[in-house]
């Protein structure tokens, strides 16, 4: 069987002009011609066209495709394997791009105005949008949530890096006191707790002592928060909670 140039163009979703060009450059020369000189494509021609179009989709130029297809050391099965590997790689690349776009969209909804590269530079592999739906459901109607959204929407990458550095330094204060055996209600531990509260107030929302107590409790009650502190230093989450509660009591709250 053979097919006309018009049939092939229609079935392949390309133009007749494209097929003519492929013929002119020697990339796809039809196996037959009618007595009137019209092109007729065989099954083998269609198989070659399929490989050409697959490589074109992957971004290869016509000269590159010709070199690949005319390599006598590569059989059709090898071409399919190569295309499969390339397509799989392309799919993974596109999935990563989709994930980056989704993360950016979610970050924008959270008020984090960073692009994917900046988010990686600030947060690394920790996705700040991971629990956004849960956060919004639990606290979306609160003044603290709205205040945090409004403030963070203005922050630059440098702001976030400062926030990250300050938070890390504060955790180190707690860790040093904990490892030294300092009681959670000692002045040093309570001062670290007060600095923690002030950090939240400065950068996110007005964190009064009642809210701060709730955060301290959550650090222990929610295993996800506990893991953030206890993975490297078991028991640190409970110590931070106790220091936060002691600090609130010191303030008469």
C-alpha positions as a printed NumPy array, in Angstrom:
array([[  0.   ,   0.   ,   0.   ],
       [  1.029,   3.591,  -0.466],
       [ -0.376,   6.936,   0.467],
       [ -0.5  ,  10.305,  -1.243],
       [  1.242,  13.363,   0.099],
       [ -2.108,  14.885,   1.019],
       [ -3.191,  11.806,   2.989],
       [  0.098,  11.622,   4.852],
       [  0.066,  15.323,   5.681],
       [ -3.484,  15.114,   7.023],
       [ -2.874,  11.994,   9.109],
       [  0.43 ,  13.294,  10.482],
       [ -0.937,  16.738,  11.319],
       [  1.611,  18.572,   9.198],
       [  1.464,  20.5  ,   5.933],
       [  2.092,  19.264,   2.419],
       [  4.751,  21.978,   2.168],
       [  6.578,  20.367,   5.113],
       [  6.623,  16.994,   3.358],
       [  7.871,  18.623,   0.181],
       [ 10.666,  20.275,   2.153],
       [ 11.653,  16.998,   3.806],
       [ 11.903,  15.485,   0.336],
       [ 13.925,  18.38 ,  -1.033],
       [ 16.518,  18.179,   1.742],
       [ 16.721,  14.391,   1.519],
       [ 15.266,  13.757,   4.956],
       [ 12.197,  11.849,   3.748],
       [ 12.128,  10.841,   0.11 ],
       [  8.965,   8.934,  -0.827],
       [  9.593,   5.419,  -2.069],
       [  7.293,   5.75 ,  -5.068],
       [  6.042,   8.229,  -7.595],
       [  3.112,   7.953,  -9.916],
       [  3.483,   8.142, -13.688],
       [  2.519,  11.791, -13.343],
       [  5.328,  12.375, -10.813],
       [  3.187,  12.574,  -7.668],
       [  4.729,  11.371,  -4.42 ],
       [  3.52 ,   8.11 ,  -2.858],
       [  4.597,   7.095,   0.643],
       [  5.087,   3.487,   1.739],
       [  4.687,   2.014,   5.207],
       [  8.458,   2.308,   5.751],
       [  8.258,   5.983,   4.733],
       [  5.555,   6.557,   7.329],
       [  7.653,   4.82 ,   9.974],
       [ 10.562,   7.137,   9.156],
       [  8.238,  10.14 ,   9.261],
       [  7.073,   9.109,  12.722],
       [ 10.673,   9.063,  13.926],
       [ 11.358,  12.428,  12.272],
       [  8.378,  14.062,  13.957],
       [  9.286,  12.532,  17.32 ],
       [ 12.801,  13.968,  17.136],
       [ 11.412,  17.313,  15.984],
       [  9.178,  17.407,  19.054],
       [ 12.261,  16.85 ,  21.148],
       [ 13.921,  19.901,  19.602],
       [ 16.335,  18.296,  17.151],
       [ 17.224,  20.128,  13.929],
       [ 16.708,  18.508,  10.523],
       [ 20.427,  17.928,   9.982],
       [ 20.729,  16.234,  13.365],
       [ 17.716,  14.054,  12.64 ],
       [ 19.118,  13.023,   9.274],
       [ 22.415,  12.037,  10.882],
       [ 20.621,   9.998,  13.528],
       [ 18.254,   8.22 ,  11.167],
       [ 20.907,   7.472,   8.553],
       [ 23.295,   5.924,  11.045],
       [ 23.497,   2.346,   9.782],
       [ 24.615,   1.074,  13.171],
       [ 21.247,   1.994,  14.736],
       [ 18.229,  -0.184,  13.957],
       [ 14.547,   0.879,  14.313],
       [ 14.265,  -0.693,  17.778],
       [ 17.254,   1.32 ,  18.946],
       [ 15.581,   4.463,  17.601],
       [ 12.471,   3.668,  19.608],
       [ 14.544,   3.052,  22.726],
       [ 16.363,   6.346,  22.215],
       [ 13.104,   8.212,  21.667],
       [ 11.599,   6.567,  24.727],
       [ 14.549,   7.656,  26.857],
       [ 14.455,  11.188,  25.465],
       [ 10.703,  11.477,  25.921],
       [ 10.931,  10.157,  29.461],
       [ 13.559,  12.772,  30.215],
       [ 11.383,  15.456,  28.645],
       [  8.4  ,  14.351,  30.71 ],
       [ 10.456,  14.565,  33.901],
       [ 11.685,  18.013,  32.91 ],
       [  8.129,  19.182,  32.212],
       [  6.923,  17.715,  35.497],
       [  9.598,  19.674,  37.314],
       [  8.538,  22.816,  35.475],
       [  4.889,  22.189,  36.371],
       [  5.84 ,  21.633,  40.011],
       [  7.83 ,  24.883,  40.022],
       [  4.909,  26.81 ,  38.539],
       [  2.469,  25.255,  41.017],
       [  4.803,  26.094,  43.9  ],
       [  5.069,  29.684,  42.667],
       [  1.282,  29.944,  42.327],
       [  0.8  ,  28.635,  45.86 ],
       [  3.508,  30.937,  47.155],
       [  1.767,  33.914,  45.556],
       [ -1.462,  32.9  ,  47.271],
       [  0.476,  32.774,  50.527],
       [  1.931,  36.188,  49.836],
       [  5.472,  34.933,  49.183],
       [  6.626,  36.922,  46.161],
       [  9.637,  34.826,  45.151],
       [ 10.373,  33.032,  41.91 ],
       [ 11.252,  29.289,  42.004],
       [ 15.021,  29.905,  42.027],
       [ 14.737,  32.398,  44.872],
       [ 12.474,  30.02 ,  46.803],
       [ 15.074,  27.288,  46.475],
       [ 17.849,  29.648,  47.593],
       [ 15.835,  30.584,  50.678],
       [ 14.03 ,  27.39 ,  51.621],
       [ 16.078,  24.662,  49.917],
       [ 14.094,  21.433,  49.744],
       [ 11.626,  22.623,  52.383],
       [  8.444,  23.657,  50.627],
       [  6.88 ,  26.618,  52.496],
       [  3.591,  26.05 ,  50.658],
       [  3.254,  22.401,  51.678],
       [  0.649,  22.939,  54.392],
       [ -0.91 ,  26.147,  53.104],
       [ -4.39 ,  24.657,  52.618],
       [ -4.389,  23.331,  56.178],
       [ -3.104,  26.646,  57.536],
       [ -5.761,  28.581,  55.657],
       [ -8.499,  26.241,  56.846],
       [ -7.436,  26.496,  60.491],
       [ -6.443,  30.166,  60.708],
       [ -7.626,  31.834,  57.489],
       [-10.269,  33.901,  59.294],
       [ -7.914,  35.252,  61.949],
       [ -6.3  ,  38.668,  62.088],
       [ -2.904,  36.989,  62.519],
       [ -3.268,  35.124,  59.213],
       [ -4.349,  38.237,  57.332],
       [ -1.577,  40.288,  58.903],
       [  1.006,  37.681,  57.965],
       [ -0.252,  37.57 ,  54.379],
       [ -0.045,  41.334,  54.083],
       [  3.461,  41.575,  55.504],
       [  5.084,  38.666,  53.683],
       [  3.744,  39.816,  50.315],
       [  6.267,  42.661,  50.449],
       [  9.319,  40.614,  51.387],
       [ 12.238,  40.169,  49.029],
       [ 14.668,  37.268,  48.882],
       [ 17.026,  39.196,  51.177],
       [ 14.213,  39.684,  53.692],
       [ 13.512,  35.958,  53.713],
       [ 17.198,  35.144,  54.094],
       [ 17.333,  37.484,  57.094],
       [ 14.243,  35.844,  58.594],
       [ 15.764,  32.411,  58.06 ],
       [ 19.085,  33.39 ,  59.632],
       [ 17.429,  34.976,  62.667],
       [ 15.19 ,  31.95 ,  63.2  ],
       [ 18.132,  29.561,  62.926],
       [ 20.128,  31.595,  65.427],
       [ 17.208,  31.51 ,  67.848],
       [ 16.902,  27.726,  67.572],
       [ 20.623,  27.479,  68.308],
       [ 20.044,  29.494,  71.492],
       [ 17.452,  26.967,  72.604],
       [ 19.639,  24.017,  71.584],
       [ 22.692,  25.318,  73.44 ],
       [ 20.673,  25.889,  76.61 ],
       [ 19.   ,  22.489,  76.333],
       [ 22.261,  20.604,  75.786],
       [ 23.856,  22.495,  78.672],
       [ 21.102,  21.248,  80.984],
       [ 19.681,  24.722,  81.566],
       [ 16.134,  24.491,  83.012],
       [ 13.39 ,  25.656,  80.657],
       [ 12.268,  28.254,  83.234],
       [ 15.771,  29.699,  83.633],
       [ 16.278,  33.29 ,  82.51 ],
       [ 18.452,  32.235,  79.564],
       [ 15.783,  29.88 ,  78.179],
       [ 12.943,  32.333,  78.772],
       [ 14.905,  35.097,  77.051],
       [ 15.305,  32.834,  74.024],
       [ 11.54 ,  32.26 ,  74.09 ],
       [ 10.889,  35.994,  74.247],
       [ 13.219,  36.536,  71.297],
       [ 11.239,  33.872,  69.434],
       [  7.997,  35.719,  70.151],
       [  9.473,  39.054,  69.105],
       [ 10.785,  37.536,  65.88 ],
       [  7.277,  36.4  ,  64.93 ],
       [  5.83 ,  39.784,  65.871],
       [  8.426,  41.652,  63.825],
       [  8.122,  39.626,  60.651],
       [  4.713,  37.956,  60.565],
       [  1.97 ,  39.003,  62.962],
       [  1.409,  40.42 ,  66.424],
       [  2.185,  37.386,  68.542],
       [  0.835,  37.934,  72.049],
       [  1.636,  35.566,  74.898],
       [ -1.572,  33.584,  74.498],
       [ -0.836,  32.929,  70.818],
       [  2.754,  32.147,  71.688],
       [  1.665,  29.587,  74.279],
       [ -0.459,  27.922,  71.616],
       [  2.488,  27.748,  69.245],
       [  4.667,  26.177,  71.918],
       [  2.037,  23.525,  72.584],
       [  1.686,  22.821,  68.87 ],
       [  5.431,  22.212,  68.561],
       [  4.914,  19.116,  70.703],
       [  1.359,  18.078,  69.822],
       [  1.939,  18.162,  66.065],
       [  4.553,  15.565,  65.116],
       [  5.492,  17.518,  61.984],
       [  6.639,  20.473,  64.084],
       [  8.218,  18.163,  66.641],
       [ 10.299,  16.539,  63.898],
       [ 11.678,  19.933,  62.854],
       [ 13.312,  20.297,  66.254],
       [ 13.796,  16.735,  67.498],
       [ 15.362,  15.142,  64.423],
       [ 18.836,  16.398,  65.326],
       [ 18.208,  17.045,  69.012],
       [ 15.618,  14.711,  70.582],
       [ 13.603,  16.478,  73.262],
       [ 14.256,  19.997,  71.95 ],
       [ 10.631,  20.608,  70.898],
       [  9.385,  19.933,  74.421],
       [ 12.095,  22.155,  75.858],
       [ 11.104,  25.043,  73.573],
       [  7.455,  24.591,  74.541],
       [  8.3  ,  24.666,  78.23 ],
       [ 10.476,  27.759,  77.796],
       [  7.688,  29.539,  75.88 ],
       [  5.159,  28.703,  78.611],
       [  7.58 ,  29.809,  81.313],
       [  8.189,  33.084,  79.507],
       [  4.441,  33.73 ,  79.284],
       [  4.108,  33.012,  83.   ],
       [  6.987,  35.39 ,  83.712],
       [  5.   ,  38.095,  81.914],
       [  1.936,  37.216,  84.015],
       [  0.097,  35.7  ,  81.039]])
